[in-house]
Amino acid sequence: MKRFILCALLLAGSFGVFAQAPHIYEHTYPVITQEDPEIRAMMDSVSTDSIEASIVHLSSYWNRRCDSRHIYDVQNWLAARYNSLDGIDTVILHDFKIDKPGFPAETADNVLAIQWGTTKPEEFVICGAHYDSWNIDGTDPDTIRAPGADDNATGVAGIWETARLLSRHKFDRTILYCNWNAEEIGLIGSEAYAKECAEKQLDIIGYFNMDMNGYLEEGSDIHMHVVYVNQDSLLANMFFDVCHTYFPDMPVRQNWMPHGDSDFSSFNRSGYPALHPFEDVHASSPFIHTREDVLGLSVNNLEQSRRFAQVNLGAVAHLAGLSHADVEDHEAVKVCLYPNPTTDAVQVLSEDGLQSIVVYNLMGQQIEAKTLHGENRCTLNTSDFVLGVYMVKIATERGVVTQRLLVD
């Protein structure tokens, strides 16, 4: 979590309330009044041991400052981890620049893992957490110790658990699992991506942030504060539905941080609904931004971290639209793209009659669309495509399937 100096605290709080841009798109949100058995099963599979292992690994880096040499090792570890999941279609290293005195222009990238939706791939549900850390004592980025266990290894661990479990299933909408860099010096990584999304009119249904969820004040029960502006109440209502339906005994309420900010603001200031569950705005870890932000001291309740990951998973799954069929079941729709990778053209081959083909780039923009009438073959001209990765949504007489296409 990014903290501001004392003289800016009141300004930061009031600015967060009133600074949201008008929504780029308006959407309706599901009303959740009963548990979905498949989503409950996934929630129950969220592992405290896995969360702990993620926190231990991330805290083992001497620091994760965005201006240190260590940050590139963290970026590469995260990218490799998401690439290991079969249900993740594409992992992107999203480059951005830092324009801030005292910091280098170049740093490690945002790490974005994409799981394409099946029927509404152009609509995006995003969850994210920053992976950089900070220590207010010391200036040498390569030697200062900043383990960042609660801030924000807990958030990164929760996003990983969400991806690890949801990537085994198919969803109507596209899901992005994001790890941001340079949050601690001004939300720079997430702001760069959110602005790019707004410029390209990406249709983001909702953004869920994870930043600090492992500290619980002695004598307190597990509870959750949810930070959001009132303009995003529809998204928040759905999130509260998830909390009340799956964990009816857990106290949860809206609140606002008395100091600091986090990456959800990058999205709502760019016109997207966003919210931020938080451990406790008035009793958060007193050890963040020090060398004492470690497991056992600053992260003293892994069960609370597990609960936050469970709720995040449930909210993303409900909003993305679980298809109630696992990855293998969707192989019944037999479609082949050949050659893939391609340069000038690709053949779309199907055992069942083709009805339509739509091609999207990684920003969710439609760049090609064809309507067909039961043919088993179609040729797509890709000679004008920019080199890169595309998602092809193919509707057949049997159903809809999405496939990854590489143009090189």
C-alpha positions, 0 to 999 in steps of 0.5 A: 500500500502506498502511504502519503506524508502526513500533510497530504493525508486529508487531501488524499482521502477527499480526493479519492472520494471525488476524483472518479471519472464517469464510467466508460461503460455501464453494466448490470451485476448479478444478484447472489443470494445462494451459493454456487456449489462449484464456486464453493468447492473452489473457495474451499480449495484455497490453501493456507499452505500455498498462501504461506509459501507465496509469502515466504518466497516473496519475502525472501527477496532482499527487497522488491523496490521498483528501483532495485536490481532484485525487482527483475527476478521477482517479475520473472518468477511471477511470469514463469509461475503464471505460464505454468498454469494450463488454463492461462492463455497468455502472459504479458509483460506490460512495459511502462515508464517512470517519470518521477525525480530520483527514480530510473525511467525503466523498471520491471514490468506489470505481469498480466495473465489472461484467461480468455472468456468463451462467449463474451471475451471482449468483456474483462474482469480484472483482479490485481495486486502490486508486487513491489515493496518499500522501506522508509529507512535508507536510500540505497535500493539494492541494500535496504531490506524490505521484505513486504510480507503484508504489503503486499505479498499477501495480495500477490498470494491471493491473486495467485490462489484465484488464478490457480483455481479458476484457470481450471475452469471456463468463464463467459468473460475474460479474466485478467490476473495482474501483478503491478509494479511501482505502486509504492511510489505512486500507483505508477504501474497500474495507472499506466495500464488503466489509462491505456485501457481507457484510451482503447475503450477496453470493456472492464466490468469490474476491478478487484484489488488485493493489498494487505490482508494478513494482519489482525489486531489481537482480540479481533475476529476476522473481518473485512473493510471494503474501500470504494467510491459510491459511484461503484456501489453496484459492483460493491453490492455484488461483492457484499452479496458474495461475502454475506452468502458464503461467509454470513458470520464475517463482518464486512462494511464499507470504509475509507483509508485514513491514509494512503491509496492503492491500485483500485484508484488507478481504475476508478479514476480511469472510468472503471468500477473498482474496489479494495478489500482491506484488513482494517483501515483503523488497525492495519499492520504497523510494520509495513514499510519497515524491515519488520514487515515479515511473516509472523509479525506483520502477517499474523493471521493466515486464515484471514488472508485465506478468507480474503482470497476466497472472497476474491475468487468468488467475486471474480467467478460470479462476475466472469460467469462460470460455465459449469464445465471444466477445461476438458469438457470444452474439447468436445468442440473440435476446432483447429487453427492452421498454421499457428503461428502464422504470418499471412493467413490462417485456416480455421477448420471445424468438424461442426459447421462454422457460424461466426469467427471473431478475432480480438487483440490483447486489449479486447478490441475486435479487429476481424469478424466473419459470419458463416453458414455452416462451412467447415473451413474458413481462411482468415487473412492476417497479413495486416495484423500487427505481430503478436497474440490474438484471441479467436472466438469461434461459434460452431453448431455445437458451441463456442470455443476460443483459441489463441493465435500467434502472428509472427 
